[in-house]
Amino acid sequence: MTAFRETGWAKINLALHVRARRPDGYHAIETLFAFVDGGDAIAAEFADADSLTIDGEFAEGLSADGDNLVMRALALLRDRHGADRVPPLAVTLTKALPVAAGIGGGSADAAAMARLVRRHFLREIGDRALARIMSPLGADVAACVASETCLGVGTGEELSVVPGLRLGGTPVLLVNPRQPVATGPVFAAWDGIDRGPLFTGAEPRAGLLSARNDLQRPAIAQCPAIADILLELGALRPWLARMSGSGATCFALFDAAAERDAAAALLAERHPGWWTMAGALR
């Protein structure tokens, strides 16, 4: 039987500036999204009824019922366009990325499911329309639909291109201590200080180097291992090392794949319990 396949590309926040708490309980942010050429895998095939099977290294504890974002993405598209166009599917999600890790996770998987359905059944839908349909599933889902480097403002769902910032192919190393970090408490612990906008008056790469992740400090308070990872990454001399999202995953960008690979090998030797993924930015 024919299987349809898609990848939930790992998301990283190259920078994340928290500007304000909003009256609706969310936060006004400015973030630079980028995506790695690896992630979770989704496979689907025709079936008599929808179903979801979850396997892979990080499958334990995940719900495979209708509340899973993958199945909610499928349901949203079917509700919008009709069961006659979006047939029942048996879906398998292979979790290669850690959960509650600041690298997209469920949002990337939902976007991957949406792209899979579009490619095979709803080809007329563009990225912007697909992102709008998926928006009820979370602020990161919009960026994950295209999975391309972009600036996100508002809650992260208002997306635009950053002129002159060309990062495709940049070698990247992701590192996670295998400790989940809850997003809500990290945002709640932000100190409320607006430390300024992203990229104002700066050349993009220089601006990125001078940017920050305002959630790094509260995330370290919840998961001290983040500080250890950043210390180790900094010693490996990448041109940028930072925490992604609300943690606990950190990333390092290198100028050469050989530098990234040497760093990955050294970290595997020193910290065999840490999860790592070597790749390149899309």
DAKA-V491785 format. One line per field, one symbol per residue. ss: DSSP state (H for helix, E for strand, C for the rest). phi: phi as a letter, one per 20 degrees, with the letter a starting at -180 (. if undefined). A space follows every 10 residues. Layout:
ss: ???
phi: ???
This chain:
ss: CCCEEEEEEE EEEEEEEEEE ECCCCCEEEE EEEEEEEEEE EEEEEECCCC EEEEECCCCC CCCCCCCCHH HHHHHHHHHH HCCCCCCCEE EEEECCCCCC CCCCCHHHHH HHHHHHHHHH HCCCCCHHHH HHHHHHHCCC HHHHHHCCCE EEEECCCEEE CCCCCCCCCC EEEEEECCCC CCHHHHHHCC CCCCCCCCCC CCCHHHHHHC CCECCHHHHH HHCCHHHHHH HHHHHCCCCE EEECCCCCCE EEEECCHHHH HHHHHHHHHH CCCCEEEEEE EC
phi: .fdecbdeff ecefbbdeda eefenedecc bdebceebrf dccbbgbfbf bcddcogdfg needefefgf ffffffffff dnffddffce ddddeedfel cmcnlfffff ffffffffgd ccffeeffff fffegfeqff fgffgelcga edcmeoeedb eegneddgnf fccdccemcf cffgffffeg fneeeofemf mcfgfffffe ebcfefffff fecgfgffff fffgfemfeb caeelenefd ccdcecffff ffffffffff cfefecbeac ff
